[in-house]
Amino acid sequence: MNTCPQCGRPRKGEVYQCPQCGVFYSEIDRILFEQEHEAEINTLKGRLKIILAAENRKQALLNELKIYWRNLTLKGKFTVWLIFIFIFWVVAVVL
């Protein structure tokens, strides 16, 4: 579709939504937009974009770390703590 179904504005490039009124050009465009958005959220790059776009970056980073920690298995948490303790021990021995 080359124009917006609601306001009639011409479509520019490969955008899925009309920049003026926010309506999707077609149902396929809405589905593609949702799939890309979901894929972006589940990648490290997408998570970093969310953190960098946030008004309070420190709080956004803490929220992402909390989510990450909550989703880790017990074995994963043990591994993270083991690595942390090992690095702390190596730094303490070297200094």
C-alpha positions as a Markdown table, in Angstrom:
| # | Residue | x | y | z |
|---|---|---|---|---|
| 1 | Met | 0.0 | 0.0 | 0.0 |
| 2 | Asn | 1.5 | 3.3 | -1.0 |
| 3 | Thr | -0.7 | 5.7 | 1.0 |
| 4 | Cys | -2.1 | 5.7 | 4.6 |
| 5 | Pro | -5.6 | 4.2 | 4.7 |
| 6 | Gln | -6.7 | 6.7 | 7.3 |
| 7 | Cys | -5.1 | 10.1 | 6.4 |
| 8 | Gly | -3.9 | 9.4 | 2.8 |
| 9 | Arg | -0.3 | 10.5 | 3.4 |
| 10 | Pro | 2.1 | 8.9 | 0.9 |
| 11 | Arg | 4.3 | 6.1 | 2.2 |
| 12 | Lys | 8.0 | 6.7 | 2.3 |
| 13 | Gly | 10.5 | 3.8 | 2.3 |
| 14 | Glu | 9.9 | 0.6 | 4.3 |
| 15 | Val | 8.1 | 2.0 | 7.3 |
| 16 | Tyr | 5.3 | 0.0 | 8.7 |
| 17 | Gln | 3.3 | 2.9 | 10.3 |
| 18 | Cys | 2.1 | 6.2 | 9.1 |
| 19 | Pro | 4.3 | 8.8 | 10.8 |
| 20 | Gln | 1.4 | 11.3 | 10.9 |
| 21 | Cys | -1.4 | 9.3 | 12.4 |
| 22 | Gly | 0.3 | 6.0 | 13.6 |
| 23 | Val | -2.0 | 3.6 | 11.6 |
| 24 | Phe | -0.3 | 0.6 | 10.1 |
| 25 | Tyr | -0.4 | 0.5 | 6.3 |
| 26 | Ser | -1.7 | -3.1 | 6.3 |
| 27 | Glu | -2.2 | -6.1 | 8.6 |
| 28 | Ile | 1.0 | -7.7 | 7.3 |
| 29 | Asp | 2.9 | -4.5 | 8.2 |
| 30 | Arg | 1.5 | -4.7 | 11.8 |
| 31 | Ile | 2.6 | -8.3 | 12.1 |
| 32 | Leu | 6.1 | -7.7 | 10.7 |
| 33 | Phe | 6.5 | -4.7 | 13.1 |
| 34 | Glu | 5.5 | -6.8 | 16.1 |
| 35 | Gln | 7.9 | -9.6 | 15.1 |
| 36 | Glu | 10.8 | -7.2 | 14.6 |
| 37 | His | 10.0 | -5.5 | 17.9 |
| 38 | Glu | 9.8 | -8.9 | 19.8 |
| 39 | Ala | 13.1 | -10.0 | 18.2 |
| 40 | Glu | 14.8 | -6.7 | 19.1 |
| 41 | Ile | 13.7 | -7.0 | 22.7 |
| 42 | Asn | 15.1 | -10.5 | 23.0 |
| 43 | Thr | 18.6 | -9.5 | 21.8 |
| 44 | Leu | 21.5 | -7.8 | 23.6 |
| 45 | Lys | 21.4 | -5.0 | 21.1 |
| 46 | Gly | 17.8 | -4.4 | 21.7 |
| 47 | Arg | 18.2 | -4.4 | 25.5 |
| 48 | Leu | 21.1 | -1.9 | 25.1 |
| 49 | Lys | 18.9 | 0.3 | 22.9 |
| 50 | Ile | 16.2 | 0.3 | 25.6 |
| 51 | Ile | 18.7 | 1.3 | 28.3 |
| 52 | Leu | 20.3 | 4.0 | 26.2 |
| 53 | Ala | 16.9 | 5.4 | 25.1 |
| 54 | Ala | 15.7 | 5.6 | 28.7 |
| 55 | Glu | 15.5 | 8.9 | 30.5 |
| 56 | Asn | 17.1 | 7.4 | 33.6 |
| 57 | Arg | 19.8 | 5.1 | 32.3 |
| 58 | Lys | 21.0 | 3.9 | 35.7 |
| 59 | Gln | 17.6 | 2.8 | 36.7 |
| 60 | Ala | 17.0 | 1.2 | 33.3 |
| 61 | Leu | 20.2 | -0.8 | 33.6 |
| 62 | Leu | 19.3 | -1.9 | 37.2 |
| 63 | Asn | 15.9 | -3.0 | 36.0 |
| 64 | Glu | 17.5 | -5.1 | 33.1 |
| 65 | Leu | 20.0 | -6.7 | 35.5 |
| 66 | Lys | 17.1 | -7.6 | 37.9 |
| 67 | Ile | 15.2 | -9.2 | 35.0 |
| 68 | Tyr | 18.3 | -11.1 | 33.9 |
| 69 | Trp | 19.1 | -12.3 | 37.5 |
| 70 | Arg | 15.4 | -13.4 | 38.0 |
| 71 | Asn | 15.5 | -15.5 | 34.8 |
| 72 | Leu | 18.8 | -17.2 | 35.6 |
| 73 | Thr | 18.7 | -20.8 | 36.9 |
| 74 | Leu | 20.2 | -21.7 | 40.2 |
| 75 | Lys | 23.2 | -23.2 | 38.3 |
| 76 | Gly | 23.6 | -20.0 | 36.3 |
| 77 | Lys | 23.6 | -17.9 | 39.5 |
| 78 | Phe | 26.1 | -20.2 | 41.1 |
| 79 | Thr | 28.4 | -19.9 | 38.0 |
| 80 | Val | 28.1 | -16.0 | 38.0 |
| 81 | Trp | 29.0 | -15.9 | 41.7 |
| 82 | Leu | 31.9 | -18.4 | 41.2 |
| 83 | Ile | 33.4 | -16.2 | 38.4 |
| 84 | Phe | 32.9 | -13.1 | 40.6 |
| 85 | Ile | 34.7 | -14.7 | 43.6 |
| 86 | Phe | 37.5 | -16.0 | 41.3 |
| 87 | Ile | 38.1 | -12.5 | 39.8 |
| 88 | Phe | 38.0 | -10.9 | 43.2 |
| 89 | Trp | 40.5 | -13.5 | 44.5 |
| 90 | Val | 42.9 | -13.0 | 41.6 |
| 91 | Val | 42.8 | -9.2 | 42.0 |
| 92 | Ala | 43.4 | -9.5 | 45.8 |
| 93 | Val | 46.4 | -11.8 | 45.3 |
| 94 | Val | 48.0 | -9.6 | 42.6 |
| 95 | Leu | 47.6 | -6.4 | 44.6 |
